[in-house]
Amino acid sequence: MFEVPELPESSISPPEDFSFPFEPYGIQKDFMKALFSALEKKCVGIFESPTGTGKSLSLLCGALTWMEKHEEQRREDLDKFINSFNLADEEKAVIASTNWIASQHELRKKKESICKAKRELQFLEETIARRKKVLGSKRKKTMTISARFPKGNTKIEKEKKVEGEPEDEFDYLLDDFAISNYSDADLSEDEDLEEPEFFPLKIIFASRTHSQLSQFVKELQRTSFGRKVTVATLGSRQNLCINPEVNRLKNLSLINEKCLDLQKGSKGVTKSENKKLKSCSGCPYFKHNAIEDLKNTILSEPVDIEELVTIARDEHKACPYYAARKAAKEAQLILMPYNTILHAGTRDGVGINMEKSVLILDEAHNIIESISNMYSNQMHL
């Protein structure tokens, strides 16, 4: 067996237009160009910008402009590469060659490269078609979130804490029960468990708190990317659960255990019976069709955790926690807290694949403290 050569990839220069919602200042344009270049060169970049200079908007517009340009260029490169191959001419060259064994080997490598390019191009076209379909299905009913959550009185703004447990640290450290229940459930019965050949390009944006992620969504909604990029925000059960039987609990471990207990369903009910019921739990919000619909709603327009909870509870009657996890598999931009991405077990547990992903860590000076908290234990005497 031989290795298929890497397909050609053109380099893209930073553009002048980054779809900024207003005329950017010089410092903002320089920031976006530097970010664009770092992403294009697959470098590790450390960026600093003074407070009040629109860092979030610059990050968004710089990174998403690169993603848009990169996807366009990749499709052009693949199409050009495929059309550059003339099988008849290549076969004539093999016949005319004095070393036909080596020539035949090279021809086979070229054919494999062309086939791979065709598969990747088809994958990109299908991915874009699905994305356009989802983005075209905007919610008919727009809900006024501010009326449902008075300012200063939201779950996110309160940033609920559990004494002795850093925010979300234990929520995402899913045990085998959580992963197996989710993967064996009807929610994933149609998913292909084989490792895919290609992965869609994703940008993962991680911040320290849910409130910072919510603010990031607000900034995204101000840009044109809010109408053409699929976004998913991963939150904790503590912030996303809409089942009163679960979210009334104050301890993160108890919340996790209760959620998983409900997923197990009643004793004596088999997996096949659960599938017939289109539900694999005793939770009324853990239903395949409803979660699938909510997933599509999440992808149709950017929503923060606050809005997601309201939509899930009042419109879909579906679990926002698992809908967000399903949406993350298809989203171009994924927002999450530090702990979700920095802890390998947690990252794998929620299904985050770093292949072909760009990772942006907001306020990166907090990372050391977050890692320290993540791998530390406290004893209260």
Beta strands, then each sheet from edge to edge (+ up, - down):
strand 1: 202-207
strand 2: 231-233
strand 3: 333-337
strand 4: 357-361
sheet 1: 2+ 3+ 1+ 4+
end
